Amino acid sequence: MRLTNFSDYALRMLMYAASAGDRLITIEEAARTFNVSKTHLNKVANTLTRNGYLKAIRGRSGGLVLGRRPEMIRIGDVVRLTEPDFALVECFATGNKCVLTRSCKLSSMFGEAMVSFQNTLDRYTLADVSLMPQDFLSGPPRPHPTGGARNVK
């Protein structure tokens, strides 16, 4: 199970905007901070703005700011927005062609896992995962404490 870069960048943008408080952030600034494509972040910001997660302030000194309070932004809602076709296996995907779908017993297990995943994300808000501004300047990434998803039990 892996989220797309689009979802990853959406969550990063929201965390970054939350850390900035009332200060406007720009796409250019976020792209430099995360070392990612400005074009891709622009698409992410447009989606988040269209859906009220970010608010765009136009003009020469414009930028982006959170469109809602961090405690009102559920991580699960953001992931569902940015992963509209998220499917663990083919039988959950649009256009499923698996010949085992009718009799396969894995689908209920994967369905249960998906519900658990979504329920976990729904328990957290942006306020729960927000960082301090200096956390975005802490240098190259450190290894994840769990050693990656393969080792999580």
N, C-alpha and C positions, 0 to 999 in steps of 0.2 A: 504494500500500500504506500503510495507516494503522491503527494500533492504536486500540482504543476508549479512551475516558476511563477506563473501569474498569481496564484494564491499566495505563494511565499512572499512575493513582492508587495501584494496588497496588504498582508499582515505587517510587513516591515514598514510600509508607508504609514499605516495607521499608528503603529508604535512610535514612529518618528514624529508624526504630527502631535501625538499625545505628549511626547517628551518636550515639545516646543511650547506647550501651553497656548497662550494667545498670540505668540509670535508666528507670523506667516512663514511657511516654508516654500521652497520652489522645487520644481522637478529637477533642475540642474543640480541644486544642492543635495537632494536626496540621491540622485544618480552618482554623484561624486562620493557621497558617504558610503553607499552600498557597492560601489564599483560595478554598476550595471548600466545597461543601455538606457539613455534618456528617452528614446523612442518607445521602448517597452514600458517604462515607467509612466509615460504620458498616457498610454492605453489603460494602464491600471488606474491612474488617477481619474481618467474620464469615467470609468466604470464606477469607482467609489463616489465620485461627485454626482453622477446621474442617480445614484441610489441613496444619496443623503449622508453618506459616511464622512465625506469631505465636503467642504464648502470652498468654492473658487472665488477669490476676490480679484476682479479684473483691474487692469491699469498698470501704469509704470511701476508702482511699488506694490503690485499685487502678489498673490501667492495662494497657498492652500492652508486651511485650518480645519480642525475637526468640525464636522457638521452636527455631531451629537456629543453629549457628555460620554467620556470613556466607559463609565459604568452602564451605559445604555447600549453599548456595542457588544453583542455576543459574538464570540469567535466562531461558533457554529454557523451563525447567519452569514458571516463573511465568507466562510468556506463554501457554503451552499451556493452563494451568489457567484463565486469565482470558479466553482467546479460543478456546473450544471449537469454534466454528463458523467459524473464520477461513478465508476463501476469497478468493483473489485475483480469481477470475472465477467466473461462474455454474457452469461445468462442474465445479467442485470443491465446490459448495454442495449441501447436502441439498435435494432437490426440484428438481434441475436440469431445466430444460425447453428448453434450447438445442437446436435442431434440427441444429446442426453438430457436436455432440459426437462422433459416430461417426467422422467424417472430418477433424475439425479438427486442424491441426498445431500450433496455438498451445498446446494443453493440455500437451504434453510440455515445451515451453519454460517455461511458467508453473510447471509441476510442479518442474522443475529449479531455477528461481529460488526457489521456496518452500523446497525442501530446503536450498539455500545460505543462505537467511535464517535458518532454524531452526538449522543447523549453526553459524552465526556466533553466534547468541544462546547456544547451548550451550557455547561456548568461554569464556563469562564467568560469573563468580559475583558475588554481592552484594559480596563483599570487593573485587572489582576495580572496582566502580563507586561504592563508598561515599564519602561526603563527610564533612568535619569539621562539627561542630555550627554553627560560625559561617557556614558556606556557606549555611545555610538562612535567614540573616538579611541577606543581601547586597543586598536591595533588588529593584527591578523587573528582569525578565529582560533580558539582553543578547542581541543577535542571535546566532543560531547561527553558528559559524565557517564552516560549509559553505554558508551562505546558504539552507539548507533542502534538503529531499530532492530537489527538482527539479534542483538543480545538482550532485548527487553523481554521479560517473561510475564 
